Each structure stands twice: as structure tokens, then as C-alpha cells.
Amino acid sequence: MENIFNNLTSVWTRLKTDNKPVVLYGMGDGADKVLKAFEHFGIKASAVMASDDFVRGQSFHGFKVKKLSEVEAEYGDFNIALCFASQLTDVMNTIKSVANKHTTLVPSVPVFGDNLFDDKFIAENRDDIKTAYSLLSDELSKKVYENVLKFYYTGELSLLDEITTDKDEAFNNILRLGNNEVYVDLGAYNGDTIDEFLYYCGGSYRKIIAFEPNSKNFAKLQAHCENLKNIDLWQLGAYKCNTVLTFNNKAGRNSAIAETGTETRVASVDSILCGMAAGYVKADVEGADFETLLGMKNTLQNFKPKLNFAAYHRFEDIFRLPILINRINPEYKIFLRHHPYIPAWDTNLYCI
């Protein structure tokens, strides 16, 4: 783990000094963040492209959005900065086919927060980065950890190919859910992760408790689960305490704490469980993962449930979450896995 960033060039330095035009691949929130980072690092974008099916004469930040063939005709050789995320096989294959033709890098911008994964960030967090590595329980976890950190720094897609495993590996080899679990689903969305739980526990369980803060998602969750027994659904966000916070109320999975939006109730897991023993907790809480762990200290200390926590919403999550889990209950064995996704989303902590 010592000096894993030695002899590596950051994605920002490479895009700035490579003397090739830089073409943004993708539009939307990710590209907005990349352009903001480009301004910070003094990187100039030359064009914006999208997959052929998405090019309809639109513009983005003053650039006419072009097809790859149009960019090739104009520039010949260039670097591509990937600005969107996907776990769809056909989309990831398209990205890889583009990368086979032109250098394609992924600028590291966080899902939540303002930190950029650069030399300053590494220097400020070097001790915690080393500490978290020492807490990981198997060699694959350590390889995933190293490669994800290197990916954040360099933007090299090949680093993800080396560490990607499917969820069967994590559920069958690490979590090994039984048929009498009390399952707590934090960020249950429309019920898809409840379906995942039912699949891996063989459809037999003791109880399900699910949190979902977004009202539209919650209605879908209720409809999806109407035939399930022994299930409690809460229209709440998970947090370190019981209060009311502002959520952006975005559609899909992206509802998260924000400066403006809709007032939303949040609660700690400990307060909802009221001393009930949880057996398995899954959390995908859009940037509030650290606070969620703080709100379930008693549960972790007294019952040590199996954990499945997203570790990619903020760059610091990959090291601060393992450290916090270990501090709350040092008996946990901590594993890290990356599942099929570009960029390094769906990188999760599995703890037993």
C-alpha cells in the first residue's frame, strides 16, 4: 500500500499537458462537474460528444453536441473525458469500444460533495487511507481498494476491469444470508433491493424494515411490497439523529440532502429499531452514509448485523467508513467489492 500513487500521473495533469484536444463525452450533471473542475485546474475543453443515438443538434455549455465521427473528422487525434455513469452492459461496451479507438479517461468528480481526488486530497488524507487498507480482510478487498484509489487519481478504465466481480460473489461468499433475517433497507427506492434480499435469502425472512425518503419512490415501494408480510415501510431518510432536513427531491435514486428542496423527515436506525436486533443492513443513502453509521452505533455494537454499505458517494467514504465501522465495533471483518459499473460506482463495503 505504501506510495501507490508513485509514478502515476493524475488525470488532471494528463488532460492539461498532453497537447491534444480534450473532448467531453456526455452531458448533464457529470459534465457540469467536470467543466467546473477543468476551470479549477486550467484545462480547456475543445468539444462535446455523445453517443450517436443521443445527438439531436443540441448544445451544451455553448458547444454543439457532436457524434464521434464528427469529432474525428474535425480533430483526428484527441483525448476523451468521460462524463457520465452506467452499469448497463451495452453502454459500458460502447464506452470500451470508444476507448479502444481514442484515449478515454474518467475525470474524478464526486457523486456528492466538492472534494476532488488530487494530490492535495491524498496528502490531507494519507494516514486514513493507510489505516483503512490495514482493516480490510482479504486480498481481493485490498486489490479493489488500491485500484479504485488509482482509478480516482488517473482515470484509467483498465483499473476497474481488473477488480470487477458480480454480486453473487459478495452475497454467496461474504454475506451468506440466512432464512430468518431481520433486514433493514436504507434507501429502498422502489423495492428493487428488497427483491435482491428475497432472492439471496431464498424468500424466507423474519422481518423487513425499509426507509425511503422520496414521496414518489415511497408510493412505488408501497405498491411493490403490498403482498409481503412482516414488513414495515417508513417514509424517512437515514441519518445520525431524528430531525427534518431539506432534500433535493430528485427522481429515481438521486433524492439526497441538499441546500434547497423539500423538507423531509430523517431518523437514526437505532431510534426506529428501538432495541430490535437487525441481522442485515443495506445502505445506499446518497452521501449520508457516514451519518447513517453514526445513527446505528447501538445496533452495530449490540447485534453486529451484516452490512452492505455504498462506499463511493464521496471520495473519502472508501476510507472513512471502514475506519468508523471498526471504531464502533472492532469485531467486524471488512470486505470491499466493485461490481460492474463505469466509473467506480457500485463499490461497496460488506462487513460481517
Secondary structure, 3 states (H helix, E strand, C coil): CCCCCCCCCCHHHHHHHCCCCEEEECCCHHHHHHHHHHHHHCCCCCEEECCHHHCCCCEECCEEEECHHHHHHHHCCCEEEECCCECCHHHHHHHHHHHHHCCEECCCCCCCCCCCCCHHHHHHHHHHHHHHHHHECCHHHHHHHHHHHHHHHHCECHHHHCCECCHHHHHHHHHCCCCCCEEEEECCCCCHHHHHHHHHCCCCCCEEEEECCCHHHHHHHHHHCCCCCCEEEECCEECCCCEEEEECCCCHHHCCECCCCEEEEEECHHHHHCCCCCCEEEECCCCCHHHHHHCCHHHHHHHCCEEEEECCCCCCHHHHHHHHHHHHCCCCCEEEEECCCECCCCEEEEEC
